[in-house]
Amino acid sequence: MTTTDPEEARLTAERDAAVADLAAFSSAISHDLRGPLRTISVAVQILASEHAAGFDDEARTLLSIVENNAGRMGGLIDDIVAFSRVSRQRLQKLRIDMNEMAEAVIAGITSPTEGRRVSFAVDPLPPAAGDPELVRQLLAQLISNAVKFTRPRDEAVIQVGVHGDGTYFVRDNGVGFDMAHTGQLFGLFHRLHHKDEFEGNGVGLALVKRIAEKHGGRVWAEGVPGEGATFYFTL
């Protein structure tokens, strides 16, 4: 006969309730906010296509501001829903060819590199055991960040590699960051750079952290302002 520890049962119940609340919150965001945003976007498109000729410069600027911010809000909703989904998704561990996955992620990054000199290097990577969809999200986020934060460089150099202990990493020669702010990197909605410098909602690295921890691993980073950054993760 087994007995249940009351404290363990309480914590389990609280966890299950939190997951249910997160699911409800995600559903509300996904359905209740997307509708008004779609209405705003359609209205802006009609104004731009049918009435913009009669607008002065200030009106066109205001219309552009509405359109851009509606797009940003839509992106934020997508990111929050993705974060919530990872928290609730059942994990399946399969053998992953990390080289193949890294190359596929890089091949899918097109528009952010147009007109730029970007060099990718993928070292021989050992296979990993993990959920392919989630690990692809993790890699895509880290590589996309490297592409974004190397934008000021004449030539961006991005490396995907691994240490002997099985720690994977993504390294770049971008703007870097002050190690004094490392604790903020992986927090939800935390940003180290102003939105006018680099786009983003402050969800991506929190998603990376959640995926790594869901696999029993962890993620951390090293950086130097003006000299690039390296993001490490284990599964």
C-alpha positions in Angstrom: 0.0 0.0 0.0 1.4 3.4 -0.9 0.7 6.7 0.7 0.8 10.1 -0.9 2.8 12.9 0.7 0.3 15.7 1.4 2.9 18.4 0.5 3.7 16.6 -2.8 0.0 16.3 -3.6 -0.5 20.0 -2.9 2.3 21.0 -5.2 1.1 18.7 -7.9 -2.4 20.2 -7.6 -1.0 23.7 -7.8 1.1 22.8 -10.8 -1.8 21.3 -12.6 -4.0 24.3 -11.8 -1.2 26.7 -13.1 -1.0 24.7 -16.3 -4.8 24.8 -16.8 -4.8 28.6 -16.1 -1.9 29.1 -18.6 -3.9 27.1 -21.2 -7.0 29.1 -20.6 -5.0 32.4 -20.8 -3.3 31.3 -24.0 -6.6 30.3 -25.6 -8.1 33.7 -24.6 -5.2 35.6 -26.1 -5.2 33.5 -29.2 -9.0 33.9 -29.9 -10.1 37.1 -28.2 -7.3 39.3 -29.3 -6.7 38.0 -32.8 -10.2 39.1 -33.9 -9.8 42.8 -33.1 -6.3 42.8 -34.6 -7.5 41.3 -37.9 -10.2 44.0 -38.0 -7.6 46.7 -37.4 -5.3 45.2 -40.1 -8.1 45.0 -42.7 -9.3 48.6 -42.0 -5.7 49.8 -42.4 -5.3 48.0 -45.6 -8.5 49.5 -47.0 -7.5 53.0 -46.0 -4.0 52.5 -47.5 -5.3 51.1 -50.8 -8.4 53.2 -51.4 -8.0 56.5 -49.5 -4.3 57.1 -49.1 -4.2 59.4 -52.1 -6.1 62.0 -50.2 -4.0 61.8 -47.0 -1.3 64.3 -46.2 2.2 63.1 -45.0 1.2 63.2 -41.3 -1.9 61.0 -41.9 0.2 58.5 -43.9 2.8 58.4 -41.1 0.0 57.7 -38.5 -1.5 55.0 -40.7 2.0 53.3 -40.9 2.3 53.5 -37.1 -1.0 51.8 -36.6 -0.1 49.1 -39.2 3.4 48.4 -37.7 2.1 48.2 -34.1 -0.8 45.9 -35.1 1.9 43.7 -36.7 4.0 43.8 -33.5 1.0 42.9 -31.4 0.2 39.9 -33.7 3.8 38.7 -33.3 3.6 39.1 -29.5 0.4 37.0 -29.4 2.1 34.3 -31.6 5.1 34.2 -29.2 3.0 34.0 -26.1 0.9 31.2 -27.5 4.1 29.3 -28.6 5.5 29.8 -25.1 2.3 28.4 -23.5 2.2 25.5 -25.9 5.7 24.4 -25.0 4.8 24.4 -21.3 1.8 22.1 -22.0 3.2 19.9 -24.8 3.9 16.3 -24.1 7.6 15.6 -24.6 8.6 12.8 -27.0 12.3 11.9 -27.1 13.7 10.7 -30.4 17.2 10.6 -32.0 17.9 13.9 -33.6 20.6 14.5 -36.3 21.8 17.9 -35.0 23.9 18.6 -38.1 20.9 18.0 -40.4 18.7 20.1 -38.2 21.1 23.0 -37.9 21.6 23.1 -41.7 17.8 23.0 -42.2 17.3 25.9 -39.8 20.1 28.0 -41.5 18.6 27.2 -45.0 15.3 28.5 -43.8 16.7 31.9 -42.8 16.6 34.0 -46.0 15.1 37.5 -45.8 17.1 38.6 -42.7 20.4 37.9 -44.5 19.5 39.6 -47.9 22.1 42.2 -48.8 24.4 41.1 -46.0 27.6 39.1 -45.8 26.8 36.3 -43.3 29.0 33.3 -42.9 27.6 30.2 -41.2 29.8 27.4 -39.8 28.4 24.2 -38.5 30.9 21.9 -36.8 30.4 18.1 -36.7 27.6 17.8 -34.0 26.8 14.6 -32.1 23.2 13.4 -32.3 20.8 14.4 -29.5 17.9 12.7 -27.8 14.9 15.1 -27.7 11.7 16.3 -29.2 12.5 17.3 -32.8 9.9 20.0 -33.0 11.0 21.7 -29.8 14.7 21.3 -30.4 14.2 22.9 -33.9 12.5 25.8 -32.2 15.4 26.2 -29.8 18.0 26.1 -32.5 16.0 28.4 -34.8 15.6 31.0 -32.0 19.3 31.0 -31.2 20.5 31.1 -34.8 17.9 33.8 -35.7 19.1 35.9 -32.8 22.7 35.5 -33.9 21.7 36.8 -37.4 19.7 39.7 -35.9 22.4 40.9 -33.5 25.2 40.7 -36.1 23.3 43.2 -38.3 25.7 46.1 -37.6 28.8 44.0 -38.7 30.3 44.3 -42.2 30.6 40.5 -42.1 28.6 38.4 -39.7 30.2 35.1 -38.5 27.9 32.6 -36.8 29.1 29.2 -35.6 27.1 26.2 -34.3 29.3 23.9 -32.4 29.7 21.5 -29.5 32.1 21.1 -26.6 33.6 17.7 -25.6 31.1 17.4 -22.7 28.2 17.5 -25.1 27.3 21.1 -24.6 26.0 22.7 -27.8 26.6 26.3 -28.6 25.7 29.1 -31.0 28.4 31.8 -31.3 28.4 35.1 -33.1 30.5 38.3 -33.6 27.6 40.6 -33.0 26.9 43.4 -30.6 27.3 41.2 -27.5 26.0 42.1 -24.1 27.2 43.1 -20.6 27.6 40.0 -18.4 26.2 42.0 -15.5 22.8 41.6 -17.2 23.0 37.9 -17.8 20.2 37.2 -15.3 17.7 39.2 -17.5 18.5 37.4 -20.7 16.1 34.5 -20.3 13.3 36.2 -18.5 9.9 36.5 -20.2 9.5 39.9 -21.8 13.0 41.0 -20.8 15.0 42.9 -23.4 18.6 44.2 -23.2 18.3 46.3 -26.4 15.8 48.9 -27.2 13.1 47.9 -29.7 14.2 50.7 -32.0 17.7 49.0 -32.3 16.5 45.4 -32.6 13.1 44.1 -33.1 11.6 41.4 -30.8 9.1 40.8 -28.0 11.3 39.4 -25.2 9.9 35.9 -25.5 12.4 34.1 -27.7 15.1 33.4 -25.1 12.5 32.5 -22.4 11.2 29.9 -24.9 14.7 28.6 -25.4 15.1 28.2 -21.6 11.8 26.5 -21.2 12.6 24.0 -24.0 16.0 23.2 -22.6 14.6 22.7 -19.1 11.8 20.6 -20.4 14.5 18.2 -21.7 16.2 18.2 -18.4 19.0 20.5 -19.7 19.8 24.1 -19.2 20.9 27.2 -21.2 23.3 30.0 -20.4 25.3 32.7 -22.2 28.5 34.6 -22.3 29.1 37.9 -24.0 31.3 41.0 -24.3 29.8 44.3 -25.5 30.8 44.9 -29.1 32.6 41.5 -29.4 29.8 39.0 -29.8 28.0 36.4 -27.7 27.9 32.6 -27.2 24.7 30.8 -26.1 25.2 27.3 -24.7 22.5 24.6 -24.1 22.3 21.0 -23.0 19.5 18.5 -23.5 
